């Protein structure tokens, strides 16, 4: 593996972003929506193996106190090889004084626990499609 970390959206192929989100079973939209979402985020991290996009993540934040991590996705053949940790470490080091929240895909909680995240006891969510989030097990 020859990994390269990129912390901007320059020359990102948004087709690849959508393809990775589909492959890992995460929610996705059209290319333009993802481009805007990433470009409007405080911090973005893309990881390439040579020139192939293999994973990414982003954080929205005020930059000094609070941040939320979204769209952390790694193609399956690179999962379990430290790429997720690399992405999260790159996000958190760019926001050193922030508290972080995220919601994990069902079954992925142990990954985040290993990196120091804890379960929220009072978290709440208001989603455009509440029923979909219930079906995914993210809300009661």
Secondary structure, DSSP 4 states (H G I P E B T S, - for coil): --EEEE-S-TT--HHHHHHHHHHTT-----HHHHHHHHHTSSEEEEEEETTEEEEEEEEEE-SSSEEEEEEEEE-GGGTTTTHHHHHHHHHHHTTTT-EEE--PPTT-HHHHHHTT----SS-----TTHHHHHHTTS--
